[in-house]
Amino acid sequence: MVIETTRSAPSRADWEPRYADRAARLQTSEIRELLKLLEQPDIISFAGGIPDPELFPTDAVRQAYDQSLGDDTRAGRMLQYSISEGDPDLRHWIASHMASKGIDCSAENILITNGSQQALEFLGKLLLSPADTALVTAPTYLGALQAFSASEPSYDLLQWPMGNRSASSYGEAARAAGGAVKLAYVVPDFANPTGETMALEQRRALLSLASELDIPVIEDAAYAALRYDGADIAPLQALDVTATGSIDASRVIHCGTFSKVFTPGLRVGWICASRQIINRLVLIKQASDLNSAAINQAVILHLAETLFDTQVARARQHYRTKRDAMLAALTKHMPDGIQWTKPDGGLFIWLTLPPSIRSADLLQRAVKDASVAFVPGHAFYPDASGTNTMRLSFSLPDVPAIGRGIEALASLVKSAG
Ligand SMILES: Cc1ncc(COP(=O)(O)O)c(C=O)c1O
């Protein structure tokens, strides 16, 4: 039998009109695309906000994997499907870790996620219907905007200082956008991208706004362990648990991660929230990926039990030195009229140029002429404003490179001004 084949090339389907509305809103992240270009060895990159691999506890990870696969029975468990809520022992460890921050909770208040990025996506799915409003800061963590955007929300901006704008005005704006205010999202400690920390009175004011609007507050604590100066400020969830009397009555949903302290590669994060919320999120977890890898949870538990405090101390010392180097270089080289934040922790400094300089244009020249990279700040604004801002991360380059990179960037800024 002869099967006829068509000679002409099949016409390519145009997929765009076939996508669901939520998929059409997913845009390529400029930053993630940029990061791909920056793998040239000679670039001094202040762009990627990623942990320094020098700090990864590689030997301990290796040992923990060996131990987990050591005998066949244990290996069989480690390589099997596992429960969606996450490993009970790891959830216990996290619950006591949360208790040490003033959040009295049990393992039942914890869901293990594949990094806190998955937590944000699940919370978008749980809380936002199309046209609902999410309150965010401007600038804010780009990954949160990406995670929420699949739920097709509108964004409204939290105004600082909190309390300057009435709860009713947020409600009216949300109704005008076709929905209701459904959540507020903040990174209270050493925020990505600004490095700034919310003062205690701002935290209280946010909780009181959330109470007036009767909405949940998502507290993204990704960098909370990386404090280099000053004293810890109570997490929003601790303040709210104290005010309401129990985690199960709290409106705050806390997202934590092991990515910044140990390694992002194992993809282990968590959500701490009321049992009611956790029970519903477990269903989303099941539908999404059934469970986080049992073996990665076991490795993280081993690291947490044996190394957590030592590793936090190492990371603090390591990044403090780099932060200090970047602040000193900025002071030494940047011309008058340029402002930048002085973060007490985290991985980022936020720099504001005169309004006439577009940081996206500067980036092109910085990469081409000076082999220096950063992230243009507009990427972190829901409305792509902030065109004269930039995020500088001090996590990856060594101290001499930080000095050289900032000096080169400052001379470009001078010539652009
Ligand atoms: C503020 C913030 N939240 C969450 C994340 C996600 O981290 P992970 O999914 O590795 O826990 C990041 C990563 O950079 C971040 O900066």
The ligand as an SDF file (V2000), in Angstrom:
LIG
                    3D

 16 16  0  0  0  0  0  0  0  0999 V2000
   11.1410   38.0330   47.6830 C   0  0  0  0  0  0  0  0  0  0  0  0
   11.2840   36.6470   47.1480 C   0  0  0  0  0  0  0  0  0  0  0  0
   10.3190   35.7570   47.4150 N   0  0  0  0  0  0  0  0  0  0  0  0
   10.3810   34.4980   46.9650 C   0  0  0  0  0  0  0  0  0  0  0  0
   11.4440   34.0710   46.1830 C   0  0  0  0  0  0  0  0  0  0  0  0
   11.4270   32.6660   45.6710 C   0  0  0  0  0  0  0  0  0  0  0  0
   12.4350   31.9010   46.2420 O   0  0  0  0  0  0  0  0  0  0  0  0
   12.3420   30.3350   46.3600 P   0  0  0  0  0  0  0  0  0  0  0  0
   11.2440   29.8500   45.4470 O   0  0  0  0  0  0  0  0  0  0  0  0
   13.6640   29.8300   45.9560 O   0  0  0  0  0  0  0  0  0  0  0  0
   12.0120   30.0380   47.7880 O   0  0  0  0  0  0  0  0  0  0  0  0
   12.4790   34.9630   45.8760 C   0  0  0  0  0  0  0  0  0  0  0  0
   13.6120   34.5380   45.0280 C   0  0  0  0  0  0  0  0  0  0  0  0
   14.4510   35.2760   44.6160 O   0  0  0  0  0  0  0  0  0  0  0  0
   12.3890   36.2890   46.3700 C   0  0  0  0  0  0  0  0  0  0  0  0
   13.3400   37.2000   46.0960 O   0  0  0  0  0  0  0  0  0  0  0  0
  1  2  1  0
  2  3  1  0
  2 15  2  0
  3  4  2  0
  4  5  1  0
  5  6  1  0
  5 12  2  0
  6  7  1  0
  7  8  1  0
  8  9  2  0
  8 10  1  0
  8 11  1  0
 12 13  1  0
 12 15  1  0
 13 14  2  0
 15 16  1  0
M  END
$$$$
